[in-house]
């Protein structure tokens, strides 16, 4: 897990659910040291907002996100990733710029359906692809499905490209909040430009 990967992954997650206070990646710097990473945000408010990413799934594991052990500021009140996603999907979350300017697209991004272990076996990978096509094709015309493999950017996510934004909206409405293998599925729109250029991290 590299510094560049973490910067993109966590920055994209914050933008996705509106935890940034202005457009763009809110992460100013990232340093990885052993099993720890130190993230610097561009503003104190975004640093506080980033604590809501605690327990976000990443590459088959869950990241623990908190203040440094020697931090002496006022204790923060925050949720975790599952709480924030649930509020975002229900429209309850209104934090920052991204939440108020969410753009409807033809592409849907699914979180929490897969683990990295699911992607390691080729036969299981093919079964997941077929099952996804059958299940998600019920909500509209699927143009393509992308499931990054275990060693690729965006691993453990599923990307669905539909014929129209209406189809994508139906998919999000039906998939968000479902429980799959004990995990609550999150579904959100994904930028079509990033999808076309294969920026899945």
MIMI-451568 format. One record per residue: residue in three letters; x, z, y of N, C-alpha, C, O in turn. Coordinates in steps of 0.2 Angstrom, whole numbers, padded with zeros to 4 digits, always signed. Each point is the difference from the previous one (the first is absolute). Layout:
! residues N
ALAXZYXZYXZYXZY/...
//
This chain:
! residues 201
UNK+0004+0000-0006-0004+0000+0006+0005+0000+0006+0003+0005+0002/UNK-0004-0010+0002+0005-0001+0006-0003+0002+0006-0006+0001+0001/UNK+0010+0000+0004-0002+0002+0007-0005-0005+0003-0005+0001+0003/UNK+0007-0008-0004-0004-0005+0002-0007+0000-0003-0005-0001+0003/UNK+0005+0002-0010-0006+0000-0003-0005+0006+0002-0006-0001+0001/UNK+0009+0007+0000-0004+0006+0002-0003-0002+0007-0005+0002+0002/UNK+0009-0004+0003-0002-0002+0006-0006-0004+0000-0005+0001+0004/UNK+0006-0007-0008-0006-0004+0000-0006+0003-0003-0006-0001+0002/UNK+0007+0004-0008-0005+0003-0004-0004+0005+0004-0006-0001+0001/UNK+0009+0006+0002-0003+0005+0004-0003-0002+0006-0006+0002+0002/UNK+0010-0007+0001-0003-0003+0007-0006-0004-0001-0005+0001+0004/UNK+0005-0005-0010-0006-0004-0001-0006+0005-0002-0006-0001+0002/UNK+0007+0006-0006-0005+0005-0002-0003+0003+0007-0006+0001+0000/UNK+0010+0001+0004-0003+0003+0007-0004-0005+0004-0005+0002+0002/UNK+0008-0008-0002-0004-0005+0004-0007-0002-0004-0005-0001+0003/UNK+0005+0001-0009-0006-0001-0004-0006+0004+0001-0005-0002+0001/UNK+0007+0009+0000-0006+0004+0001+0000+0003+0007-0004+0005+0001/UNK+0008-0008+0003-0001+0002+0008+0004+0006+0002-0003+0004+0004/UNK+0008-0002-0008+0004+0006+0002+0005-0001+0005+0003+0005+0003/UNK-0002-0011-0001+0004-0002+0006-0004+0000+0006-0006-0001+0001/UNK+0010+0003+0005-0004+0000+0006+0001-0006+0005-0004-0001+0005/UNK+0008-0004-0008+0000-0006+0003+0002-0005-0005+0003+0002-0005/UNK-0004-0009+0006+0002-0005-0005+0007+0000-0002+0005+0002+0004/UNK-0003-0004-0010+0007+0000-0002+0001+0006-0005-0003+0005+0000/UNK+0009-0006-0003+0002+0005-0005+0003+0006+0004+0004-0001+0004/UNK-0007+0007-0005+0001+0006+0003+0007+0003-0002+0002+0005+0004/UNK+0001-0007-0009+0006+0003-0003+0006-0003+0004+0001-0006+0000/UNK+0003+0011+0004+0005-0002+0004+0007+0000-0005+0004-0004+0002/UNK-0004+0008-0006+0006+0001-0005-0001+0003-0006-0005+0004-0001/UNK+0009-0006-0004-0001+0003-0007+0007+0001-0003+0004-0004+0000/UNK-0003+0010-0003+0006+0001-0003-0001+0003-0007-0004+0005-0001/UNK+0007-0008-0004-0001+0003-0007+0006+0004-0002+0005-0003+0000/UNK-0006+0009-0003+0005+0004-0003-0002+0003-0006-0004+0005+0000/UNK+0007-0008-0006-0002+0002-0006-0008-0001-0002-0002-0005+0001/UNK-0001+0011-0002-0007+0000-0002-0005+0001+0007-0006+0000-0001/UNK+0010+0000+0006-0004+0001+0007+0001-0005+0004+0005-0004+0000/UNK-0010+0003+0005+0001-0005+0005-0002+0003+0007-0005+0004+0000/UNK+0008-0005+0005-0002+0002+0007-0002-0005+0004+0003-0005+0001/UNK-0009+0006+0002-0004-0006+0003+0000+0003+0008-0003+0005+0001/UNK+0005-0010+0003-0001+0002+0007-0006-0005+0003+0001-0006-0001/UNK-0006+0009+0004-0005-0004+0003+0001-0001+0007+0004+0003+0004/UNK-0007-0008-0001+0001-0002+0007-0004+0005+0005+0002+0000+0006/UNK-0006+0004-0008-0003+0005+0004-0002+0006-0003-0001+0000-0007/UNK+0000+0006+0010-0002+0006-0003-0007+0000-0004-0001+0003-0005/UNK-0003-0007+0009-0007+0000-0003+0000-0004-0007-0003+0002-0005/UNK+0007-0007+0005+0000-0004-0006+0004+0004-0006-0001-0001-0006/UNK+0006+0005+0008+0003+0004-0005-0005+0005-0003+0000+0001-0006/UNK-0004+0002+0010-0005+0004-0002-0005-0004-0005-0002+0003-0005/UNK+0000-0009+0008-0005-0004-0004+0003-0002-0007-0003+0000-0005/UNK+0010-0001+0005+0003-0002-0007-0001+0005-0005+0001-0002-0006/UNK-0002+0008+0008+0000+0006-0006-0006-0002-0004-0001+0003-0006/UNK-0004-0007+0009-0006-0001-0004+0002-0005-0006-0005-0002-0004/UNK+0011-0001+0004+0002-0004-0006+0002+0004-0006+0002-0003-0005/UNK-0002+0010+0005+0002+0004-0005-0004-0002-0007-0006-0001+0001/UNK+0010+0000-0006-0003-0002-0007-0002-0007+0000-0004-0002-0004/UNK+0007-0002+0008-0002-0008+0000+0004-0002-0006+0005+0001-0002/UNK-0009-0006-0002+0003-0002-0006+0005-0006+0002-0001-0004+0004/UNK+0007+0004-0008+0005-0005+0002+0004-0001-0007+0004+0005-0002/UNK-0004-0011+0000+0004-0002-0006-0001+0005-0006+0005+0002-0003/UNK-0011+0000+0002-0002+0004-0006+0001+0007+0001-0001+0004-0005/UNK+0003-0001+0011+0001+0007+0002-0004+0001+0006-0003-0004+0003/UNK+0003+0011-0001-0004+0002+0006+0006+0003+0004+0003+0005-0002/UNK-0003-0007+0008+0005+0002+0005-0003+0007+0003-0005+0000+0003/UNK+0010+0004-0002-0002+0007+0003+0003-0001+0008+0006-0001+0001/UNK-0011+0002+0003+0002-0001+0007-0001+0006+0004-0006+0002+0000/UNK+0011+0000+0004-0001+0006+0004+0005+0001+0005+0005-0004+0001/UNK-0005+0009+0003+0005+0001+0005+0006+0003-0003+0000+0002-0006/UNK+0006-0003+0009+0006+0002-0002+0000+0008-0001-0004+0003+0003/UNK+0008+0000-0008-0001+0007-0002+0002+0004+0006-0002+0006+0001/UNK+0007-0008+0004+0002+0004+0006-0004-0002+0006+0001+0003+0005/UNK-0007-0006-0006-0004-0002+0006-0003+0006+0002-0003+0004-0004/UNK+0003-0002+0011-0003+0006+0003-0006-0001+0004-0001+0005+0004/UNK-0002-0011-0004-0006-0001+0005-0006+0003-0003+0000+0004-0005/UNK-0005-0005+0009-0007+0003-0002-0002-0004-0007+0000-0006-0001/UNK-0003+0010-0004-0002-0003-0006-0005-0005+0001-0005+0001+0004/UNK+0005-0006-0008-0004-0006+0001-0006+0001-0005+0000+0003-0005/UNK-0006-0005+0008-0006-0001-0004-0001-0007-0002-0001-0004+0004/UNK+0001+0003-0011+0000-0007-0002-0003-0001-0007-0001+0005-0003/UNK-0001-0011+0001-0003-0001-0006+0006-0003-0005+0005+0001+0001/UNK-0008-0005-0006+0005-0003-0004-0002-0008+0000-0006-0001+0002/UNK+0009-0003-0006-0001-0007+0000-0007-0001-0003-0004-0005+0003/UNK+0002+0008-0008-0007-0001-0003-0006+0002+0005-0005-0004+0001/UNK+0006+0009+0003-0004+0002+0005-0001-0005+0006-0005-0002+0002/UNK+0011+0000+0000+0000-0005+0005-0003-0007-0002-0004-0003+0004/UNK+0005+0001-0010-0003-0006-0002-0007+0000-0001-0004-0004+0002/UNK+0001+0010-0004-0007+0001-0001-0003+0000+0007-0005-0003+0001/UNK+0008+0006+0004-0003+0000+0007+0001-0007+0003-0005-0002+0003/UNK+0010-0002-0005+0001-0006+0003-0005-0005-0003-0004-0004+0004/UNK+0002+0004-0010-0004-0004-0004-0008+0001+0003-0004-0004+0000/UNK+0003+0011+0001-0007+0001+0003-0001-0001+0007-0005+0000+0002/UNK+0011-0002+0001-0001-0001+0008+0001+0006+0004-0001+0000+0006/UNK+0002+0006-0009+0000+0006+0003+0007+0001+0004+0000+0003+0005/UNK+0005-0006-0008+0007+0001+0004+0000-0005+0006-0001-0006-0001/UNK+0003+0009+0006+0001-0004+0006+0006+0002+0004+0000+0003+0005/UNK+0006-0004-0008+0006+0003+0003+0004-0007+0002+0001-0004-0005/UNK+0002+0004+0011+0004-0005+0002-0003-0007+0000-0006-0001+0000/UNK+0011-0004+0001-0002-0006+0002-0003-0004-0006-0005-0004+0001/UNK+0008+0005-0007-0002-0005-0005-0007+0002-0002-0003-0005-0002/UNK+0001+0011+0002-0007+0001-0003-0005-0003+0005-0005-0002-0003/UNK+0006+0001+0009-0005-0003+0004+0001-0008+0001-0005-0003+0003/UNK+0010+0001-0006+0001-0007+0000+0001-0003-0007+0003-0005-0001/UNK-0006+0008-0004+0000-0003-0007-0003-0007+0000-0005-0001+0002/UNK+0009-0003-0005-0002-0007+0000-0002-0002-0007+0003+0001-0005/UNK-0009-0004+0004-0003-0003-0006+0004-0006-0002+0001-0004+0004/UNK+0001+0004-0010+0004-0006-0003-0003-0002-0007-0005+0003-0002/UNK+0008-0008-0001-0003-0002-0006+0004+0004-0006-0001-0001-0006/UNK+0006+0005+0008+0004+0003-0005-0001+0007-0001+0000+0004+0006/UNK+0000-0001-0012-0001+0007-0001+0006+0003-0003+0002-0003-0005/UNK+0000+0009+0007+0005+0003-0003-0003+0006-0004-0003+0004+0003/UNK+0005-0003-0009-0002+0006-0004+0005+0005-0002+0006-0003-0002/UNK-0007+0009+0003+0005+0005-0001-0003+0005-0006-0006+0000-0001/UNK+0011+0003-0003-0002+0005-0005-0003-0002-0006-0003+0004-0004/UNK+0003-0011+0003-0002-0002-0007+0005-0001-0005-0002+0001-0006/UNK+0008-0001+0008+0006-0001-0005+0005+0005+0001+0001+0003+0006/UNK+0003-0003-0011+0007+0004+0001+0005-0005-0002-0001-0005-0003/UNK+0007+0007+0004+0006-0005-0002+0000-0001-0007+0002-0005-0002/UNK-0004+0010-0002+0000-0001-0007-0004-0005-0003+0001-0004-0004/UNK-0007+0003+0008-0005-0005-0002+0003-0007+0001-0002-0005-0004/UNK+0007+0004+0008+0003-0006+0002+0006-0002-0005+0002-0006+0001/UNK+0000+0010-0005+0006-0001-0003-0001-0004-0006+0005-0004-0002/UNK-0010+0004-0002-0002-0004-0006-0003-0006+0002-0005+0000+0004/UNK+0008-0006-0006-0003-0006+0002-0007-0002-0002-0004-0002+0003/UNK+0003+0005-0010-0007-0001-0002-0005+0004+0004-0006-0003+0001/UNK+0008+0009+0000-0005+0004+0004-0001-0002+0007-0005+0000+0003/UNK+0011-0003+0000-0001-0003+0007-0005-0006+0000-0004-0001+0004/UNK+0004-0003-0009-0004-0006-0001-0007+0002-0001-0005-0003+0003/UNK+0004+0009-0007-0007+0003-0001-0003+0002+0007-0006-0001+0001/UNK+0010+0005+0003-0002+0002+0006-0002-0005+0005-0005+0000+0003/UNK+0009-0006-0003-0002-0006+0004-0006-0003-0002-0005-0001+0004/UNK+0003+0001-0011-0006-0003-0002-0006+0005+0002-0005-0003+0002/UNK+0006+0009-0004-0005+0005+0002-0002+0000+0007-0006+0001+0002/UNK+0011-0001+0002-0001+0000+0008-0004-0006+0002-0004+0000+0004/UNK+0006-0006-0007-0003-0006+0002-0008+0000-0002-0004-0002+0004/UNK+0003+0005-0010-0007+0000-0002-0004+0005+0004-0006-0001+0002/UNK+0009+0007-0001-0004+0005+0004-0001-0002+0007-0005+0001+0003/UNK+0011-0003+0000+0000-0001+0008-0003-0007+0001-0002-0001+0006/UNK+0001-0003-0011-0003-0007+0001-0008+0001+0001-0003-0005+0002/UNK+0001+0011-0003-0008+0001+0000-0002+0001+0007-0006-0001+0002/UNK+0011+0002+0003-0002+0001+0007+0000-0006+0004-0002+0000+0006/UNK+0005-0005-0008+0001-0007+0003+0005-0004-0003+0002+0001-0006/UNK-0001-0007+0009+0005-0005-0002+0007+0002+0001+0002+0001+0005/UNK+0001+0001-0011+0007+0002+0001+0005-0006+0000+0000-0005-0005/UNK+0004+0004+0010+0005-0006+0000+0006+0002-0003+0003-0004-0004/UNK-0001+0010+0004+0007+0002-0003+0000+0008-0001-0003+0003+0004/UNK+0007-0001-0009+0001+0007-0001+0008+0001+0000+0003-0004-0003/UNK+0000+0009+0007+0007+0001-0001+0001+0007-0002-0003+0005+0003/UNK+0006-0004-0008+0002+0007-0003+0008+0000+0000+0002-0002-0005/UNK+0001+0005+0010+0007+0000+0000+0003+0004-0006-0003+0005-0002/UNK+0008-0007-0001+0003+0003-0006+0004+0007+0002+0001+0001+0006/UNK+0001+0003-0011+0002+0006+0001+0006+0000+0005+0001+0005+0003/UNK+0003-0010-0004+0007+0000+0004-0001-0004+0007+0005-0001+0003/UNK-0011-0001-0001-0002-0004+0005-0003+0004+0006-0003+0005-0001/UNK+0004-0007+0007-0003+0003+0006-0008+0000-0001-0003-0005-0002/UNK+0000+0011+0003-0007+0000+0000-0002+0002-0007-0006+0000-0002/UNK+0010+0002-0003-0001+0002-0007-0005+0006+0000+0000+0004+0005/UNK-0005-0005-0009-0006+0005-0001-0006-0002+0004-0005+0003-0001/UNK+0006-0008+0005-0006-0002+0004-0003-0007-0003+0004-0003-0004/UNK-0010+0002+0006-0003-0006-0002-0003-0004+0006-0003+0003+0004/UNK+0005-0009-0003-0003-0004+0005-0005-0005-0002+0002-0004-0004/UNK-0007+0003+0007-0006-0004-0001-0001-0005+0005-0002+0002+0006/UNK+0003-0008-0007-0002-0005+0006-0007-0003-0002+0000-0004-0005/UNK-0005+0005+0009-0006-0003-0001-0001-0006+0005+0004-0002+0004/UNK-0010-0002-0006-0001-0006+0004-0002+0001+0007+0001-0004+0005/UNK-0005+0010-0004-0002+0002+0007+0001+0007+0001+0000+0004-0004/UNK+0000-0002+0011+0000+0007+0001-0006+0004-0002+0000+0006-0002/UNK-0006-0009+0001-0006+0003-0003+0001+0002-0007-0002+0006-0002/UNK+0005-0010-0002+0002+0001-0007+0005+0006+0000-0001+0005-0004/UNK+0006-0005+0009+0004+0006+0000-0003+0007+0002+0001+0005-0003/UNK-0006-0006+0007-0004+0006+0002-0004+0003-0005+0000+0006-0001/UNK-0003-0011-0003-0003+0003-0006+0004+0003-0005-0002+0005-0003/UNK+0008-0008+0002+0005+0004-0005+0002+0007+0002+0000+0004-0004/UNK+0001-0004+0011+0002+0007+0003-0005+0005-0001+0001+0006-0002/UNK-0008-0009+0003-0005+0005+0000-0001+0002-0007-0002+0006-0001/UNK+0003-0010-0004-0001+0002-0007+0006+0003-0004-0001+0004-0004/UNK+0007-0005+0007+0006+0003-0004+0002+0006+0004+0003+0005-0004/UNK-0004-0004+0010+0003+0006+0004-0003+0006-0003-0006+0001+0000/UNK+0010+0004-0002-0003+0007-0002-0001+0000-0008-0002+0005-0002/UNK+0002-0011-0001-0001+0001-0007+0006+0004-0004+0005+0000+0003/UNK-0007+0003-0008+0005+0003-0004+0003-0004-0006-0004-0002-0004/UNK+0010+0001+0004+0003-0004-0005+0006+0004-0004+0005+0001+0003/UNK-0006+0000-0009+0005+0004-0004+0002+0006+0003+0005+0002+0000/UNK-0011+0002+0003+0002+0006+0003+0002+0000+0008+0001+0005+0003/UNK+0000-0011-0001+0002-0001+0007-0005-0003+0004-0004-0005-0002/UNK+0003+0007+0009-0005-0003+0004+0003-0006+0003+0005+0000+0004/UNK-0008-0006-0004+0002-0006+0002-0001-0001+0008-0005+0002+0002/UNK+0010-0004+0001-0001-0002+0007+0000-0007+0001+0004-0004-0003/UNK-0008+0001+0007+0000-0007+0002+0000-0001+0007-0004+0003+0004/UNK+0007-0008-0001+0001-0001+0007+0001-0008+0001+0003-0003-0004/UNK-0004+0001+0010+0002-0007+0002+0007+0000+0000+0004+0005+0002/UNK-0001-0011-0003+0007-0001+0000+0001-0007+0004-0003-0004+0000/UNK+0009+0005+0005+0001-0006+0004+0001-0006-0004+0004-0001-0004/UNK-0007-0005+0006+0000-0006-0003+0007-0003+0001+0003-0004-0005/UNK+0000+0005+0011+0007-0003+0001+0005+0003-0005+0004-0003-0002/UNK-0004+0010+0002+0004+0003-0005-0001-0002-0007+0005-0001-0004/UNK-0011+0000+0002-0002-0002-0007+0003-0007-0001+0003-0001-0005/UNK-0004-0003+0010+0003-0007-0001+0008+0000-0001+0002-0005-0003/UNK+0001+0009+0007+0007+0000+0000+0003+0005-0005+0006+0002+0000/UNK-0011+0001-0004+0002+0004-0006+0004+0007+0002+0004+0002-0003/UNK-0007+0000+0009+0003+0007+0003-0004+0005-0003-0005+0003+0004/UNK+0006-0001-0010-0005+0005-0004+0002+0007+0001-0004+0005-0002/UNK+0010-0003+0004+0003+0007+0001-0004+0004+0004+0001+0006+0001/
//
